[in-house]
């Protein structure tokens, strides 16, 4: 929230919604110690301020046939703003790329790519990633096991 910091009730609301974004307003209000009307006002303020960006369903990647996570390090030939912007716009279009970070250090980007199998990753690599101009190198690392995954921020 731009002009007001989050108080303990706001933080409780956010932590609770991160655990279950579909809970009823009455249940949310009860869990955070408010009556429904002030709780709804706070939720709406958090939404309007962009603190709550959206509500989504978490889908199990194994259950939908996409068990392979590949972390891809990209080094560009140039780190000029135009090259970075061009790369970012290309990556945004590809549904296999779940996350993309501009990095410090020896690589420019780190991507998390999700695919069904090794053949699907090979197709992604050959038909999409290697066709981009301006890439100096690509290094792929396959995740063997997901030890922890969360999208909940530690805000409580």
FILUMMI-22405 format. One record per residue (C-alpha): residue number from 0; x, y, z. Coordinates in Angstrom, 3 decimals. Layout:
<pts>
<pt><pos>NUM</pos><X>X</X><Y>Y</Y><Z>Z</Z></pt>
...
</pts>
This chain:
<pts>
<pt><pos>0</pos><X>0.000</X><Y>0.000</Y><Z>0.000</Z></pt>
<pt><pos>1</pos><X>1.645</X><Y>3.203</Y><Z>-1.105</Z></pt>
<pt><pos>2</pos><X>0.745</X><Y>5.661</Y><Z>1.670</Z></pt>
<pt><pos>3</pos><X>0.033</X><Y>3.421</Y><Z>4.632</Z></pt>
<pt><pos>4</pos><X>1.961</X><Y>0.541</Y><Z>6.043</Z></pt>
<pt><pos>5</pos><X>0.364</X><Y>-2.809</Y><Z>6.694</Z></pt>
<pt><pos>6</pos><X>-0.819</X><Y>-3.295</Y><Z>10.257</Z></pt>
<pt><pos>7</pos><X>-1.111</X><Y>-6.622</Y><Z>12.050</Z></pt>
<pt><pos>8</pos><X>-4.725</X><Y>-7.148</Y><Z>10.893</Z></pt>
<pt><pos>9</pos><X>-3.759</X><Y>-6.525</Y><Z>7.245</Z></pt>
<pt><pos>10</pos><X>-0.943</X><Y>-9.031</Y><Z>7.641</Z></pt>
<pt><pos>11</pos><X>-3.294</X><Y>-11.610</Y><Z>9.162</Z></pt>
<pt><pos>12</pos><X>-5.738</X><Y>-11.109</Y><Z>6.291</Z></pt>
<pt><pos>13</pos><X>-2.962</X><Y>-11.590</Y><Z>3.722</Z></pt>
<pt><pos>14</pos><X>-1.487</X><Y>-14.643</Y><Z>5.449</Z></pt>
<pt><pos>15</pos><X>-4.934</X><Y>-16.246</Y><Z>5.757</Z></pt>
<pt><pos>16</pos><X>-5.860</X><Y>-15.570</Y><Z>2.128</Z></pt>
<pt><pos>17</pos><X>-2.516</X><Y>-16.982</Y><Z>0.984</Z></pt>
<pt><pos>18</pos><X>-3.454</X><Y>-20.253</Y><Z>2.671</Z></pt>
<pt><pos>19</pos><X>-7.010</X><Y>-20.297</Y><Z>1.292</Z></pt>
<pt><pos>20</pos><X>-8.068</X><Y>-17.633</Y><Z>-1.187</Z></pt>
<pt><pos>21</pos><X>-11.545</X><Y>-19.145</Y><Z>-1.547</Z></pt>
<pt><pos>22</pos><X>-12.612</X><Y>-18.930</Y><Z>2.079</Z></pt>
<pt><pos>23</pos><X>-15.799</X><Y>-17.049</Y><Z>2.802</Z></pt>
<pt><pos>24</pos><X>-15.678</X><Y>-13.497</Y><Z>4.077</Z></pt>
<pt><pos>25</pos><X>-17.346</X><Y>-14.633</Y><Z>7.310</Z></pt>
<pt><pos>26</pos><X>-14.615</X><Y>-17.248</Y><Z>7.898</Z></pt>
<pt><pos>27</pos><X>-11.868</X><Y>-14.767</Y><Z>7.032</Z></pt>
<pt><pos>28</pos><X>-13.320</X><Y>-12.153</Y><Z>9.380</Z></pt>
<pt><pos>29</pos><X>-13.556</X><Y>-14.687</Y><Z>12.193</Z></pt>
<pt><pos>30</pos><X>-9.970</X><Y>-15.857</Y><Z>11.719</Z></pt>
<pt><pos>31</pos><X>-8.558</X><Y>-12.332</Y><Z>11.797</Z></pt>
<pt><pos>32</pos><X>-10.779</X><Y>-11.083</Y><Z>14.630</Z></pt>
<pt><pos>33</pos><X>-13.017</X><Y>-8.639</Y><Z>12.752</Z></pt>
<pt><pos>34</pos><X>-16.666</X><Y>-8.454</Y><Z>11.857</Z></pt>
<pt><pos>35</pos><X>-17.423</X><Y>-9.022</Y><Z>8.140</Z></pt>
<pt><pos>36</pos><X>-17.940</X><Y>-5.365</Y><Z>7.113</Z></pt>
<pt><pos>37</pos><X>-14.580</X><Y>-3.980</Y><Z>8.289</Z></pt>
<pt><pos>38</pos><X>-12.878</X><Y>-7.134</Y><Z>7.027</Z></pt>
<pt><pos>39</pos><X>-14.381</X><Y>-6.627</Y><Z>3.557</Z></pt>
<pt><pos>40</pos><X>-13.288</X><Y>-2.959</Y><Z>3.589</Z></pt>
<pt><pos>41</pos><X>-9.722</X><Y>-3.993</Y><Z>4.391</Z></pt>
<pt><pos>42</pos><X>-9.688</X><Y>-6.687</Y><Z>1.695</Z></pt>
<pt><pos>43</pos><X>-10.979</X><Y>-4.193</Y><Z>-0.878</Z></pt>
<pt><pos>44</pos><X>-8.335</X><Y>-1.640</Y><Z>0.163</Z></pt>
<pt><pos>45</pos><X>-5.620</X><Y>-4.288</Y><Z>-0.182</Z></pt>
<pt><pos>46</pos><X>-6.950</X><Y>-5.186</Y><Z>-3.644</Z></pt>
<pt><pos>47</pos><X>-7.217</X><Y>-1.550</Y><Z>-4.780</Z></pt>
<pt><pos>48</pos><X>-3.696</X><Y>-0.799</Y><Z>-3.546</Z></pt>
<pt><pos>49</pos><X>-2.354</X><Y>-3.754</Y><Z>-5.523</Z></pt>
<pt><pos>50</pos><X>-1.172</X><Y>-5.623</Y><Z>-2.433</Z></pt>
<pt><pos>51</pos><X>-3.542</X><Y>-8.436</Y><Z>-3.397</Z></pt>
<pt><pos>52</pos><X>-2.678</X><Y>-8.776</Y><Z>-7.066</Z></pt>
<pt><pos>53</pos><X>-5.094</X><Y>-11.575</Y><Z>-8.032</Z></pt>
<pt><pos>54</pos><X>-6.725</X><Y>-14.797</Y><Z>-6.915</Z></pt>
<pt><pos>55</pos><X>-5.675</X><Y>-18.054</Y><Z>-8.566</Z></pt>
<pt><pos>56</pos><X>-6.051</X><Y>-21.817</Y><Z>-8.300</Z></pt>
<pt><pos>57</pos><X>-2.811</X><Y>-23.680</Y><Z>-7.575</Z></pt>
<pt><pos>58</pos><X>-2.556</X><Y>-26.563</Y><Z>-10.055</Z></pt>
<pt><pos>59</pos><X>-0.315</X><Y>-29.553</Y><Z>-9.364</Z></pt>
<pt><pos>60</pos><X>2.120</X><Y>-29.767</Y><Z>-12.284</Z></pt>
<pt><pos>61</pos><X>2.479</X><Y>-33.555</Y><Z>-11.906</Z></pt>
<pt><pos>62</pos><X>-1.288</X><Y>-34.061</Y><Z>-11.993</Z></pt>
<pt><pos>63</pos><X>-1.590</X><Y>-32.238</Y><Z>-15.322</Z></pt>
<pt><pos>64</pos><X>1.267</X><Y>-34.107</Y><Z>-16.974</Z></pt>
<pt><pos>65</pos><X>4.036</X><Y>-31.500</Y><Z>-16.637</Z></pt>
<pt><pos>66</pos><X>6.375</X><Y>-33.128</Y><Z>-14.118</Z></pt>
<pt><pos>67</pos><X>9.699</X><Y>-31.768</Y><Z>-15.440</Z></pt>
<pt><pos>68</pos><X>11.092</X><Y>-28.462</Y><Z>-14.169</Z></pt>
<pt><pos>69</pos><X>14.133</X><Y>-27.102</Y><Z>-15.956</Z></pt>
<pt><pos>70</pos><X>16.127</X><Y>-24.121</Y><Z>-14.723</Z></pt>
<pt><pos>71</pos><X>17.699</X><Y>-22.353</Y><Z>-17.678</Z></pt>
<pt><pos>72</pos><X>20.515</X><Y>-19.814</Y><Z>-17.373</Z></pt>
<pt><pos>73</pos><X>20.804</X><Y>-17.426</Y><Z>-20.304</Z></pt>
<pt><pos>74</pos><X>23.743</X><Y>-15.218</Y><Z>-21.212</Z></pt>
<pt><pos>75</pos><X>22.994</X><Y>-12.572</Y><Z>-23.824</Z></pt>
<pt><pos>76</pos><X>25.522</X><Y>-11.239</Y><Z>-26.325</Z></pt>
<pt><pos>77</pos><X>24.695</X><Y>-7.707</Y><Z>-25.173</Z></pt>
<pt><pos>78</pos><X>23.281</X><Y>-6.314</Y><Z>-21.958</Z></pt>
<pt><pos>79</pos><X>21.998</X><Y>-3.140</Y><Z>-23.579</Z></pt>
<pt><pos>80</pos><X>18.487</X><Y>-2.132</Y><Z>-22.621</Z></pt>
<pt><pos>81</pos><X>17.117</X><Y>-2.921</Y><Z>-26.081</Z></pt>
<pt><pos>82</pos><X>18.490</X><Y>-6.482</Y><Z>-25.945</Z></pt>
<pt><pos>83</pos><X>17.089</X><Y>-7.066</Y><Z>-22.455</Z></pt>
<pt><pos>84</pos><X>13.667</X><Y>-5.726</Y><Z>-23.458</Z></pt>
<pt><pos>85</pos><X>13.574</X><Y>-7.818</Y><Z>-26.628</Z></pt>
<pt><pos>86</pos><X>14.446</X><Y>-10.984</Y><Z>-24.730</Z></pt>
<pt><pos>87</pos><X>11.867</X><Y>-10.279</Y><Z>-22.021</Z></pt>
<pt><pos>88</pos><X>9.083</X><Y>-9.699</Y><Z>-24.543</Z></pt>
<pt><pos>89</pos><X>9.872</X><Y>-12.987</Y><Z>-26.286</Z></pt>
<pt><pos>90</pos><X>9.839</X><Y>-14.954</Y><Z>-23.039</Z></pt>
<pt><pos>91</pos><X>6.487</X><Y>-13.468</Y><Z>-21.948</Z></pt>
<pt><pos>92</pos><X>4.729</X><Y>-15.231</Y><Z>-24.852</Z></pt>
<pt><pos>93</pos><X>5.840</X><Y>-18.750</Y><Z>-23.964</Z></pt>
<pt><pos>94</pos><X>3.558</X><Y>-20.674</Y><Z>-21.572</Z></pt>
<pt><pos>95</pos><X>6.318</X><Y>-23.183</Y><Z>-20.706</Z></pt>
<pt><pos>96</pos><X>8.230</X><Y>-20.395</Y><Z>-18.932</Z></pt>
<pt><pos>97</pos><X>6.638</X><Y>-19.993</Y><Z>-15.505</Z></pt>
<pt><pos>98</pos><X>9.253</X><Y>-17.641</Y><Z>-14.100</Z></pt>
<pt><pos>99</pos><X>11.924</X><Y>-15.410</Y><Z>-15.603</Z></pt>
<pt><pos>100</pos><X>14.357</X><Y>-13.284</Y><Z>-13.628</Z></pt>
<pt><pos>101</pos><X>16.914</X><Y>-10.714</Y><Z>-14.763</Z></pt>
<pt><pos>102</pos><X>19.978</X><Y>-11.640</Y><Z>-12.715</Z></pt>
<pt><pos>103</pos><X>23.254</X><Y>-10.240</Y><Z>-11.476</Z></pt>
<pt><pos>104</pos><X>26.384</X><Y>-12.330</Y><Z>-11.863</Z></pt>
<pt><pos>105</pos><X>27.694</X><Y>-14.343</Y><Z>-14.805</Z></pt>
<pt><pos>106</pos><X>24.273</X><Y>-14.999</Y><Z>-16.404</Z></pt>
<pt><pos>107</pos><X>21.687</X><Y>-12.479</Y><Z>-17.490</Z></pt>
<pt><pos>108</pos><X>18.473</X><Y>-14.462</Y><Z>-17.000</Z></pt>
<pt><pos>109</pos><X>17.244</X><Y>-17.429</Y><Z>-15.014</Z></pt>
<pt><pos>110</pos><X>14.108</X><Y>-19.176</Y><Z>-16.273</Z></pt>
<pt><pos>111</pos><X>11.957</X><Y>-21.893</Y><Z>-14.782</Z></pt>
<pt><pos>112</pos><X>10.523</X><Y>-23.973</Y><Z>-17.604</Z></pt>
<pt><pos>113</pos><X>7.916</X><Y>-26.706</Y><Z>-17.086</Z></pt>
<pt><pos>114</pos><X>7.449</X><Y>-29.502</Y><Z>-19.634</Z></pt>
<pt><pos>115</pos><X>6.088</X><Y>-33.037</Y><Z>-19.911</Z></pt>
<pt><pos>116</pos><X>9.393</X><Y>-34.783</Y><Z>-20.635</Z></pt>
<pt><pos>117</pos><X>12.882</X><Y>-34.474</Y><Z>-22.081</Z></pt>
<pt><pos>118</pos><X>11.565</X><Y>-34.533</Y><Z>-25.660</Z></pt>
<pt><pos>119</pos><X>9.227</X><Y>-31.628</Y><Z>-24.896</Z></pt>
<pt><pos>120</pos><X>12.130</X><Y>-29.629</Y><Z>-23.483</Z></pt>
<pt><pos>121</pos><X>14.207</X><Y>-30.395</Y><Z>-26.560</Z></pt>
<pt><pos>122</pos><X>11.362</X><Y>-29.061</Y><Z>-28.753</Z></pt>
<pt><pos>123</pos><X>11.094</X><Y>-25.930</Y><Z>-26.579</Z></pt>
<pt><pos>124</pos><X>14.841</X><Y>-25.398</Y><Z>-26.827</Z></pt>
<pt><pos>125</pos><X>15.081</X><Y>-25.959</Y><Z>-30.593</Z></pt>
<pt><pos>126</pos><X>11.830</X><Y>-24.336</Y><Z>-31.716</Z></pt>
<pt><pos>127</pos><X>11.778</X><Y>-21.356</Y><Z>-29.395</Z></pt>
<pt><pos>128</pos><X>14.777</X><Y>-20.519</Y><Z>-27.257</Z></pt>
<pt><pos>129</pos><X>17.596</X><Y>-21.129</Y><Z>-29.750</Z></pt>
<pt><pos>130</pos><X>15.734</X><Y>-19.214</Y><Z>-32.434</Z></pt>
<pt><pos>131</pos><X>16.045</X><Y>-15.957</Y><Z>-30.499</Z></pt>
<pt><pos>132</pos><X>18.792</X><Y>-13.694</Y><Z>-31.735</Z></pt>
<pt><pos>133</pos><X>21.237</X><Y>-12.248</Y><Z>-29.259</Z></pt>
<pt><pos>134</pos><X>21.741</X><Y>-15.288</Y><Z>-27.012</Z></pt>
<pt><pos>135</pos><X>25.391</X><Y>-16.100</Y><Z>-26.299</Z></pt>
<pt><pos>136</pos><X>24.830</X><Y>-19.230</Y><Z>-24.197</Z></pt>
<pt><pos>137</pos><X>22.155</X><Y>-21.442</Y><Z>-22.671</Z></pt>
<pt><pos>138</pos><X>22.711</X><Y>-23.746</Y><Z>-19.688</Z></pt>
<pt><pos>139</pos><X>19.948</X><Y>-26.121</Y><Z>-18.587</Z></pt>
<pt><pos>140</pos><X>19.662</X><Y>-27.821</Y><Z>-15.193</Z></pt>
<pt><pos>141</pos><X>16.946</X><Y>-30.387</Y><Z>-14.537</Z></pt>
<pt><pos>142</pos><X>15.316</X><Y>-30.497</Y><Z>-11.109</Z></pt>
<pt><pos>143</pos><X>15.466</X><Y>-34.000</Y><Z>-9.647</Z></pt>
<pt><pos>144</pos><X>13.152</X><Y>-33.352</Y><Z>-6.711</Z></pt>
<pt><pos>145</pos><X>11.095</X><Y>-30.427</Y><Z>-5.487</Z></pt>
<pt><pos>146</pos><X>12.091</X><Y>-30.065</Y><Z>-1.851</Z></pt>
<pt><pos>147</pos><X>9.957</X><Y>-26.982</Y><Z>-1.164</Z></pt>
<pt><pos>148</pos><X>7.549</X><Y>-24.913</Y><Z>-3.148</Z></pt>
<pt><pos>149</pos><X>5.380</X><Y>-22.092</Y><Z>-1.932</Z></pt>
<pt><pos>150</pos><X>3.916</X><Y>-18.933</Y><Z>-3.315</Z></pt>
<pt><pos>151</pos><X>3.042</X><Y>-17.628</Y><Z>0.145</Z></pt>
<pt><pos>152</pos><X>5.117</X><Y>-14.689</Y><Z>1.299</Z></pt>
<pt><pos>153</pos><X>6.309</X><Y>-14.701</Y><Z>4.960</Z></pt>
<pt><pos>154</pos><X>4.290</X><Y>-11.673</Y><Z>6.004</Z></pt>
<pt><pos>155</pos><X>2.766</X><Y>-12.628</Y><Z>9.360</Z></pt>
</pts>
